[in-house]
Amino acid sequence: MATTPGALDGVFVLDLSRVLAGPWATQMLADLGAEVVKVERPGAGDDTRSWGPPFAATRDGGEGEAAYYFCANRNKRSITIDMASPEGAALLRDLATQADVVVENFKVDGLARYGLDYASLSALNPRLVYCSITGFGQTGPERSRPGYDFMIQARGGLMSVTGEAEGPPLRVGVAVADLFTGTNACAAILAALLHARATGWGQHIDMALFDVQVAMLANQAQNYFATGVSPERQGNTHPNLTPYQVFATADGALVLAVGNDGQYRSACDVLGAPELAEDARFATNAQRIAHRADLTAELAGRFVRRPTAAWIAALEAAGVPCGPINTLAEVFADPQAQARGLVVEQARSDLRDPVRTVASPLRLSATPPRYDAPPPALGADTDAVLNERLGLSASDIARLRAAGAI
């Protein structure tokens, strides 16, 4: 039961998406108070329910959903509807007439055959905000191609700048193209909701993983525009700053992230090397970039003399940005993570252990994110939603279930 107001209280989202980008967007909306109804295929549900191991343990000793599913589906209600059946498609159209937002990530034109595309639903509900998430967008020669994060990281340029200079291209260790697309989709949906409330008219949002991945290139794209030269992989060093990299220590490694000349001079003092601050080769960032190899060798030879914790304590005391390279176990044991409440625990009656998810990073003083419900079991809310939203009786629902529509 909600105890604090949500920024999106009263907003009804019909979520036809699965896997990560769409569910990530709708979880953000749900955390902010929207009612999100997740529509899944009867019997199978969201693909990520089976993307394991690891799997959650049930109270009877069996296997529940895969851990992957839990990361993007809290605060939602799950209903199972077969949109390929005429009755199922009709149910979804009826729900869409009440919705403020529909989110889907089917192939381009894939929902038109069911009358669930933007043109069909906006004719029934002109104020509807309809967000389509695809690999390459609704236009262009690749519009019909599916898109997966790994492939998008490659085609969108990210892998060309990720990895060691002499090693192979590498993907980022989490699905950043999906996650950034979900986050951008959420921002676009919020903007469109404001427009709909002001004008009474919804709109179609065309989100493409490829577009988002290219936009994510940020300063690397600008470096290319400025020089005409494609940036290359350079491991843990930074194309525009130095020293901004990993250094080995006596017992491990740390990250040094010097952002200006003052921080560089302070780092030199901590390292007991004031002469490096006075050296003309290293006086400014541009000069340090020009003599990166020489500077790196000088600093590396000093960092290996003391353990990581000692260096971090000294550098932090001097105001120099730095940090350890933590495992996930160390991340969640970090006092800062604990102080910020970055782990959410929610019990679900069929699971042996509480579901733990990472808290929303959105901190609003008046309408903070809420954690009202754990990621739902498949179809757990079908009967309740159809009764509450469409007024269907128990016998109506039983008939639909017997027909395979739900």
C-alpha positions as CSV (number, residue, x, y, z in Angstrom):
1,M,0.0,0.0,0.0
2,A,1.5,3.4,-1.0
3,T,2.4,5.6,1.9
4,T,3.8,8.5,0.0
5,P,2.6,10.3,-3.1
6,G,4.2,9.3,-6.4
7,A,5.1,11.8,-9.1
8,L,3.1,9.7,-11.6
9,D,0.2,8.7,-9.4
10,G,-2.8,8.3,-11.7
11,V,-0.8,7.4,-14.8
12,F,-1.7,4.1,-16.3
13,V,0.9,2.3,-18.4
14,L,0.2,-0.7,-20.6
15,D,3.6,-2.5,-21.0
16,L,3.8,-4.7,-24.0
17,S,7.6,-4.8,-23.9
18,R,10.0,-7.6,-22.7
19,V,13.7,-8.3,-22.1
20,L,15.4,-5.1,-20.9
21,A,15.1,-1.7,-22.7
22,G,11.3,-1.5,-22.5
23,P,11.0,-3.0,-19.0
24,W,13.7,-0.7,-17.7
25,A,11.7,2.3,-18.9
26,T,8.5,1.1,-17.4
27,Q,10.1,0.1,-14.1
28,M,11.3,3.7,-13.8
29,L,7.7,4.9,-14.4
30,A,6.4,2.4,-11.9
31,D,9.0,3.5,-9.3
32,L,7.6,7.0,-9.7
33,G,4.1,5.9,-9.0
34,A,2.6,4.9,-12.3
35,E,0.4,1.9,-12.5
36,V,2.2,-0.4,-14.9
37,V,0.4,-3.5,-16.2
38,K,2.9,-5.9,-17.8
39,V,1.3,-7.9,-20.6
40,E,3.0,-11.3,-21.1
41,R,2.5,-14.4,-23.2
42,P,0.5,-17.1,-21.5
43,G,2.7,-20.0,-20.4
44,A,6.1,-18.4,-21.2
45,G,6.0,-14.7,-20.3
46,D,8.9,-12.3,-20.6
47,D,11.9,-14.1,-22.2
48,T,14.1,-13.0,-19.2
49,R,12.1,-15.1,-16.8
50,S,14.1,-18.1,-18.2
51,W,17.5,-16.3,-18.8
52,G,19.4,-18.2,-16.1
53,P,21.0,-19.5,-14.1
54,P,20.9,-18.2,-11.5
55,F,17.3,-18.7,-10.6
56,A,15.3,-17.7,-7.5
57,A,14.5,-20.6,-5.2
58,T,10.8,-21.2,-4.4
59,R,9.4,-22.2,-1.1
60,D,8.8,-25.8,-2.2
61,G,12.4,-26.2,-3.3
62,G,11.9,-25.6,-7.0
63,E,13.2,-22.9,-9.3
64,G,11.5,-19.6,-9.8
65,E,12.3,-17.0,-12.3
66,A,15.8,-16.1,-13.4
67,A,17.6,-13.3,-11.5
68,Y,17.8,-11.3,-14.8
69,Y,14.0,-10.8,-14.8
70,F,14.0,-9.2,-11.4
71,C,16.3,-6.3,-12.3
72,A,13.6,-4.5,-14.4
73,N,10.2,-5.5,-13.3
74,R,9.4,-4.4,-9.8
75,N,6.3,-2.4,-8.9
76,K,4.4,-3.9,-11.9
77,R,1.3,-6.1,-12.3
78,S,1.5,-9.1,-14.6
79,I,-1.3,-10.2,-16.8
80,T,-1.2,-13.0,-19.4
81,I,-3.0,-12.3,-22.7
82,D,-2.6,-14.0,-26.1
83,M,-2.7,-11.0,-28.4
84,A,-2.7,-13.4,-31.4
85,S,-6.2,-14.5,-30.5
86,P,-9.1,-12.1,-31.5
87,E,-10.4,-12.1,-27.9
88,G,-6.9,-11.3,-26.5
89,A,-6.3,-8.5,-29.0
90,A,-9.7,-7.0,-28.2
91,L,-8.9,-7.1,-24.5
92,L,-5.7,-5.1,-25.1
93,R,-7.4,-2.6,-27.2
94,D,-10.0,-2.1,-24.5
95,L,-7.2,-1.6,-21.9
96,A,-5.4,0.8,-24.3
97,T,-8.5,3.1,-24.4
98,Q,-7.9,3.7,-20.7
99,A,-4.1,3.9,-20.8
100,D,-2.0,7.0,-20.7
101,V,1.0,5.2,-22.1
102,V,1.7,2.1,-24.2
103,V,5.3,0.8,-24.4
104,E,6.2,-2.0,-26.9
105,N,9.3,-3.4,-28.5
106,F,8.0,-5.6,-31.3
107,K,9.4,-5.5,-34.8
108,V,8.4,-2.5,-36.9
109,D,4.7,-3.0,-38.0
110,G,4.5,-6.2,-36.0
111,L,1.5,-5.1,-34.0
112,A,-0.5,-3.8,-36.9
113,R,-2.0,-7.2,-37.6
114,Y,-3.6,-7.2,-34.2
115,G,-4.8,-3.7,-34.3
116,L,-2.4,-2.7,-31.6
117,D,-0.1,-0.4,-33.5
118,Y,0.0,3.4,-32.9
119,A,-2.4,4.3,-35.7
120,S,-5.0,1.9,-34.5
121,L,-4.8,2.7,-30.8
122,S,-4.5,6.5,-31.2
123,A,-7.7,6.4,-33.2
124,L,-9.4,4.9,-30.1
125,N,-7.5,7.1,-27.6
126,P,-6.1,10.3,-29.1
127,R,-4.3,11.3,-25.9
128,L,-2.3,8.1,-25.9
129,V,1.5,8.3,-25.6
130,Y,2.8,5.3,-27.5
131,C,6.5,4.4,-27.3
132,S,8.0,1.9,-29.7
133,I,11.5,0.6,-29.0
134,T,13.3,-1.2,-31.8
135,G,16.9,-1.9,-32.8
136,F,17.1,0.6,-35.7
137,G,13.9,2.7,-35.5
138,Q,10.8,3.1,-37.6
139,T,12.6,4.4,-40.7
140,G,15.7,3.7,-42.7
141,P,17.0,0.7,-44.6
142,E,17.5,-1.4,-41.4
143,R,14.1,-0.7,-39.9
144,S,13.0,-4.3,-40.1
145,R,16.2,-5.7,-38.5
146,P,16.1,-6.9,-34.9
147,G,18.5,-5.3,-32.5
148,Y,20.3,-6.8,-29.6
149,D,22.6,-4.9,-27.2
150,F,25.8,-6.7,-28.1
151,M,25.3,-6.2,-31.8
152,I,24.3,-2.6,-31.3
153,Q,27.4,-1.9,-29.1
154,A,29.5,-3.2,-32.1
155,R,27.6,-1.5,-34.9
156,G,27.2,1.7,-33.0
157,G,30.9,2.2,-32.4
158,L,31.2,1.6,-28.7
159,M,33.3,-1.6,-29.0
160,S,35.7,0.2,-31.3
161,V,36.8,2.4,-28.3
162,T,36.4,-0.3,-25.6
163,G,39.3,-2.6,-24.7
164,E,43.1,-2.5,-24.6
165,A,44.9,-0.9,-27.6
166,E,46.6,-4.2,-28.5
167,G,43.7,-6.4,-27.6
168,P,40.3,-7.3,-29.3
169,P,37.3,-5.0,-29.2
170,L,35.2,-5.6,-26.1
171,R,31.6,-5.0,-25.1
172,V,30.8,-3.2,-21.9
173,G,30.0,-5.7,-19.1
174,V,26.3,-4.6,-18.8
175,A,23.8,-4.0,-21.6
176,V,24.4,-0.3,-21.8
177,A,22.7,0.2,-25.1
178,D,19.5,-1.3,-23.7
179,L,19.8,0.5,-20.4
180,F,20.4,3.9,-22.0
181,T,17.6,3.3,-24.4
182,G,15.2,2.5,-21.6
183,T,16.3,5.6,-19.7
184,N,15.9,7.8,-22.8
185,A,12.5,6.3,-23.5
186,C,11.4,7.2,-20.0
187,A,12.5,10.8,-20.5
188,A,10.7,10.9,-23.8
189,I,7.5,9.4,-22.3
190,L,7.5,12.0,-19.5
191,A,7.9,14.8,-22.0
192,A,5.1,13.4,-24.1
193,L,2.8,13.1,-21.1
194,L,3.3,16.8,-20.3
195,H,2.4,17.6,-23.9
196,A,-0.6,15.4,-23.7
197,R,-1.9,17.0,-20.5
198,A,-1.4,20.4,-22.0
199,T,-3.0,19.7,-25.4
200,G,-5.1,16.5,-25.1
201,W,-3.1,14.9,-27.8
202,G,-0.7,12.0,-27.5
203,Q,2.1,11.1,-29.9
204,H,4.3,8.3,-31.2
205,I,7.8,8.0,-29.7
206,D,10.3,6.2,-32.0
207,M,13.2,4.9,-29.8
208,A,16.1,3.0,-31.5
209,L,18.9,1.3,-29.7
210,F,21.2,2.3,-32.6
211,D,20.4,6.0,-32.3
212,V,20.9,5.9,-28.5
213,Q,24.2,4.0,-28.8
214,V,25.5,6.6,-31.3
215,A,24.4,9.4,-29.1
216,M,26.2,7.8,-26.2
217,L,29.5,8.2,-28.0
218,A,29.5,11.8,-26.7
219,N,33.0,13.2,-26.4
220,Q,34.4,10.4,-28.6
221,A,32.0,11.4,-31.4
222,Q,33.1,15.0,-31.0
223,N,36.8,14.0,-31.1
224,Y,36.0,12.4,-34.4
225,F,34.1,15.4,-35.7
226,A,37.0,17.7,-34.7
227,T,39.8,15.6,-36.3
228,G,38.2,13.4,-38.9
229,V,40.1,10.5,-37.3
230,S,38.2,7.6,-35.6
231,P,39.2,7.2,-32.0
232,E,40.9,3.9,-31.1
233,R,40.9,1.6,-28.1
234,Q,43.2,2.8,-25.4
235,G,42.3,0.6,-22.5
236,N,41.7,2.4,-19.2
237,T,43.3,5.7,-20.3
238,H,41.2,8.7,-21.3
239,P,41.4,10.3,-24.7
240,N,41.2,13.8,-23.4
241,L,42.7,13.7,-19.9
242,T,45.7,12.3,-18.2
243,P,46.5,10.9,-15.6
244,Y,43.0,9.4,-15.7
245,Q,43.6,5.7,-15.6
246,V,44.3,2.5,-13.5
247,F,47.6,2.2,-11.7
248,A,48.9,-1.0,-10.0
249,T,49.7,-0.7,-6.3
250,A,51.6,-2.9,-3.9
251,D,48.5,-5.0,-3.3
252,G,46.2,-4.4,-6.2
253,A,45.1,-1.4,-8.2
254,L,43.3,1.9,-8.1
255,V,41.7,4.4,-10.4
256,L,43.2,7.9,-10.5
257,A,40.9,10.5,-12.1
258,V,42.7,13.8,-12.4
259,G,40.5,16.4,-14.0
260,N,42.6,19.6,-13.8
261,D,46.1,20.9,-13.3
262,G,45.5,21.7,-9.6
263,Q,44.5,18.1,-8.9
264,Y,47.6,16.9,-10.8
265,R,49.9,19.0,-8.7
266,S,48.2,17.7,-5.5
267,A,48.7,14.1,-6.8
268,C,52.4,14.8,-7.3
269,D,52.7,16.0,-3.8
270,V,51.0,12.9,-2.4
271,L,53.3,10.7,-4.5
272,G,56.3,12.5,-3.1
273,A,57.2,13.7,-6.6
274,P,56.9,17.6,-6.6
275,E,59.4,17.7,-9.5
276,L,56.8,16.1,-11.8
277,A,54.5,19.0,-11.1
278,E,57.2,21.4,-12.2
279,D,58.3,19.4,-15.2
280,A,57.5,21.4,-18.3
281,R,56.4,18.3,-20.1
282,F,53.6,17.8,-17.6
283,A,52.6,21.4,-16.6
284,T,49.2,21.4,-18.4
285,N,46.8,18.7,-19.5
286,A,47.6,19.2,-23.2
287,Q,51.3,18.8,-22.4
288,R,50.6,15.7,-20.3
289,I,48.6,14.2,-23.2
290,A,51.6,14.8,-25.6
291,H,53.9,13.1,-23.1
292,R,51.5,10.5,-21.8
293,A,53.8,7.5,-21.9
294,D,56.6,9.3,-20.0
295,L,54.2,10.5,-17.3
296,T,52.5,7.1,-16.9
297,A,55.9,5.4,-16.4
298,E,56.9,8.0,-13.8
299,L,53.6,7.6,-11.8
300,A,53.4,3.8,-12.2
301,G,56.8,3.4,-10.6
302,R,55.6,5.3,-7.5
303,F,52.2,3.8,-7.1
304,V,53.6,0.2,-6.7
305,R,55.4,1.2,-3.5
306,R,52.3,1.4,-1.2
307,P,49.1,-0.5,-0.9
308,T,45.8,0.7,-2.4
309,A,44.1,1.8,0.9
310,A,47.1,3.9,1.8
311,W,47.2,5.7,-1.5
312,I,43.4,6.3,-1.5
313,A,43.4,7.7,2.0
314,A,46.3,10.1,1.1
315,L,44.8,11.2,-2.3
316,E,41.4,11.7,-0.9
317,A,42.8,13.9,1.9
318,A,44.4,16.0,-0.8
319,G,41.2,16.3,-2.8
320,V,42.4,14.1,-5.7
321,P,39.6,12.0,-7.2
322,C,40.5,8.3,-6.9
323,G,38.9,5.0,-5.9
324,P,39.3,1.3,-5.5
325,I,38.2,-1.2,-8.2
326,N,35.4,-3.0,-6.3
327,T,33.8,-6.3,-6.9
328,L,30.0,-6.3,-6.7
329,A,30.3,-7.8,-3.2
330,E,32.4,-4.8,-2.2
331,V,30.1,-2.4,-3.8
332,F,27.1,-3.5,-1.8
333,A,29.2,-3.7,1.4
334,D,30.4,-0.1,0.9
335,P,29.2,2.2,3.7
336,Q,28.2,4.8,1.1
337,A,26.0,2.3,-0.7
338,Q,24.5,1.2,2.6
339,A,23.9,4.8,3.7
340,R,22.2,5.6,0.4
341,G,19.9,2.5,0.7
342,L,20.9,1.1,-2.7
343,V,19.5,-2.4,-2.0
344,V,15.7,-2.9,-2.0
345,E,14.3,-6.1,-0.4
346,Q,10.8,-7.3,-1.2
347,A,9.1,-10.5,-0.2
348,R,7.1,-12.6,-2.6
349,S,4.9,-15.4,-1.1
350,D,6.1,-18.1,-3.5
351,L,9.8,-17.5,-3.1
352,R,12.0,-18.7,-0.4
353,D,14.1,-15.5,0.0
354,P,13.2,-11.8,-0.4
355,V,13.9,-10.4,-3.9
356,R,16.8,-8.0,-3.8
357,T,17.0,-5.3,-6.4
358,V,19.0,-2.1,-6.9
359,A,17.2,1.0,-5.7
360,S,16.2,3.7,-8.1
361,P,18.8,6.5,-8.3
362,L,16.1,9.1,-8.7
363,R,16.0,11.1,-5.4
364,L,13.0,13.4,-5.3
365,S,12.3,15.3,-2.1
366,A,8.5,15.4,-2.3
367,T,7.6,12.4,-4.5
368,P,10.4,9.8,-4.0
369,P,10.4,6.5,-5.8
370,R,8.3,3.9,-4.1
371,Y,8.8,0.1,-3.7
372,D,5.3,-1.2,-3.4
373,A,5.6,-4.6,-4.9
374,P,8.3,-7.1,-6.0
375,P,8.6,-8.3,-9.6
376,P,5.3,-10.2,-10.1
377,A,4.8,-13.9,-10.8
378,L,3.6,-14.6,-14.3
379,G,0.0,-13.7,-14.7
380,A,-0.4,-13.0,-11.0
381,D,-2.7,-10.1,-11.6
382,T,-4.7,-11.2,-14.7
383,D,-8.0,-11.6,-13.0
384,A,-7.8,-8.5,-10.8
385,V,-6.8,-6.2,-13.7
386,L,-9.5,-7.5,-16.0
387,N,-12.1,-7.1,-13.3
388,E,-10.9,-3.7,-12.1
389,R,-10.2,-2.1,-15.5
390,L,-12.7,-3.8,-17.8
391,G,-15.4,-4.9,-15.3
392,L,-15.2,-8.6,-16.4
393,S,-16.9,-11.1,-14.1
394,A,-15.4,-14.3,-12.8
395,S,-17.4,-16.2,-15.4
396,D,-16.2,-13.9,-18.2
397,I,-12.6,-14.5,-17.2
398,A,-13.1,-18.2,-16.9
399,R,-14.5,-18.3,-20.5
400,L,-11.5,-16.3,-21.8
401,R,-9.2,-18.6,-20.0
402,A,-10.9,-21.7,-21.4
403,A,-10.6,-20.2,-24.9
404,G,-6.9,-19.6,-24.4
405,A,-7.1,-15.9,-24.7
406,I,-5.7,-15.3,-21.3
